[in-house]
Amino acid sequence: MSDAHLLAVLLGADVEAARAAALQLGSRGDRAAVPALLDVLGTTGHPRLRNAAALALSDLEAPEAFEVIAGLLRQEHTRGLRGTLLYALRPYDCTPILPLLVDIVVDDTYESAREAAALIDRTGVALDDRSAERLRSAYDSPGTYAVRDPERREEVIGRLLELREESR
């Protein structure tokens, strides 16, 4: 399939076909697809299509995608559906959104919390006191943490707190 045909499918009405087209465009490395992928990422109401567009843009390492994905992470309608969006941020420097990532670790699902924690770890930046206190509070008061399983809480929050102590 030509890139022009894939772009037409991406913008078409068939969500599953558009999802497949997005992934193909990303794997082909065609930067000409970036504007269309950004449009789909920012406007679709279909989480699977949004995730495919985010992954394609991540594969392309399109710098423009960072702010769009970060904006989506701030929207309440993506709560519980953020894991792939967070994964798509792996090629980027996430230092500017550290407080948002801490909020996701504390307030979202285990999958999202784990991905956000991985991004925090990848920055190599020490957490500020406010962020560390938010994590400590969630760690010490499991009822306030979205993931209540003690082993998972230790895996995600405990690891971040250890990293903070090591960086001091």
MOZIVEN-V943470 format. One record per backbone hydrogen bond with DSSP energy under -0.5 kcal/mol. NH is the residue of the N-H (numbers start at 0). CO is the residue of the C=O. E is the energy in kcal/mol with one decimal. If there is no record, write none. Layout:
((NH/CO/E) (NH/CO/E))
//
This chain:
((5/1/-2.5) (6/2/-2.5) (7/3/-1.8) (8/4/-2.4) (9/5/-2.7) (10/6/-1.7) (11/8/-1.4) (14/12/-0.9) (17/13/-2.5) (18/14/-2.4) (19/15/-2.1) (20/16/-2.3) (21/17/-2.5) (22/18/-2.0) (23/19/-2.1) (24/20/-2.7) (25/21/-2.2) (26/22/-2.2) (27/23/-1.7) (28/24/-0.7) (28/25/-0.8) (29/24/-1.3) (30/28/-1.0) (32/29/-1.8) (33/30/-1.5) (36/32/-2.6) (37/33/-2.8) (38/34/-2.1) (39/35/-2.4) (40/36/-2.9) (41/37/-2.3) (42/38/-1.3) (43/39/-2.5) (46/44/-0.7) (49/45/-2.7) (50/46/-2.7) (51/47/-1.9) (52/48/-2.4) (53/49/-2.3) (54/50/-2.7) (55/51/-2.4) (56/52/-2.4) (57/53/-2.1) (58/54/-2.7) (59/55/-1.9) (60/56/-0.5) (60/57/-0.9) (61/56/-2.1) (62/60/-0.6) (64/61/-1.8) (65/62/-1.0) (66/62/-0.5) (67/63/-0.9) (68/64/-2.9) (69/65/-2.8) (70/66/-2.3) (71/67/-2.0) (72/68/-2.3) (73/69/-1.0) (74/71/-1.3) (77/74/-1.8) (78/75/-1.9) (80/77/-2.8) (85/81/-2.8) (86/82/-2.3) (87/83/-2.3) (88/85/-1.4) (89/86/-1.8) (91/88/-2.0) (93/91/-0.8) (96/93/-1.6) (97/94/-1.6) (100/96/-2.5) (101/97/-2.4) (102/98/-2.2) (103/99/-2.1) (104/100/-2.4) (105/101/-2.1) (106/102/-2.8) (107/103/-2.1) (112/108/-3.1) (113/109/-3.0) (114/110/-2.1) (115/111/-2.8) (116/112/-2.6) (117/113/-2.0) (118/114/-2.0) (119/115/-2.3) (120/116/-2.6) (121/117/-2.2) (122/118/-1.2) (122/119/-0.7) (123/119/-0.8) (123/120/-0.9) (131/127/-2.5) (132/128/-2.5) (133/129/-2.2) (134/130/-2.2) (135/131/-2.8) (136/132/-2.7) (137/133/-2.0) (138/134/-2.5) (139/135/-2.6) (140/136/-1.7) (143/140/-2.5) (144/141/-0.9) (145/105/-2.1) (147/145/-0.8) (152/148/-2.6) (153/149/-2.4) (154/150/-2.3) (155/151/-2.4) (156/152/-1.7) (157/152/-1.7) (158/153/-1.1) (159/155/-1.4) (160/156/-2.5) (161/157/-2.3) (162/158/-2.4) (163/159/-2.1) (164/160/-2.1) (165/161/-2.5) (166/162/-1.7) (167/163/-0.5) (167/164/-0.9))
//
